[in-house]
């Protein structure tokens, strides 16, 4: 999220640039197909509800949230206290999925405050995540077809003018 995707892709394909453009396009297609295949296979083997990275993050947020005090302030609003390390608390709305720290709204993943509030209510922390981070979305992203340029397109390239 902190690097430019085009710069990253250019670095990976840098060695291909010495080839003619037709070969360059094929190498890029081949590279993308391999990346998609590897990631789809990894996503298909995933046995947890979230992608691996976010499941590990949830474990860390859950640990932090377990040691915070939680006071109900209305039907679904909770005041969450500071951590034992002195990190500040926050106000969480589990229905609106908001927290005064802003983490929950910005990244669409639960902060320690939201985890603490969910724990106090025996609510699922998975429900606080955006659908973008779940295993099914991960699989859909990489289950795409990358078409070969020019193959099967001859019907679109014919010259229809009559002279």
C-alpha positions, 0 to 999 in steps of 0.5 A: 500500500505504500509503493507505486504498483506501476513502479513495482511492476516495472522493476519486475519486468525490467529485464524484459524490456530488451526484447521486441514489443510482441515478446515483451507483451507475451512475457508480461502476460506469462508473468501475470498468469503465473502470479494469478495462478500462484495466488489463486492456489494459495487462496484456495488452500486457505482454511481460515475466514480471513486472508493470512495477513489479516488473520494474524493481525486480528490475533494481535488486535484481539490480544490487545483488546482482551486487557482493556476495560469496556463500559456500555454507553447506549445500545451499541456504543462502548467506551474502551479504556487504555491498554496496560501499556498506556495506549489511549482508549476509544469509543466504539459503535459496533453497529456503525463500525466506527471508533474514535481512533479512526482505524476501523473507518479508515482501514475497515479492520477492527482496532483493539478498541473494537475488538475489546467491545466485540469481546465484551458482547460475545460478538464476532470480530470477523463481522467488523472486517470489510468483505475485501479481506475475506478468503472468498474475495481473495479467491475471486480476485485471482480467478480471472482470465488473462487473454492472449493478445490477438488470438481469437480477435481476427473477426474484429480486425478484418477490414470491412471496407469495399474498394 
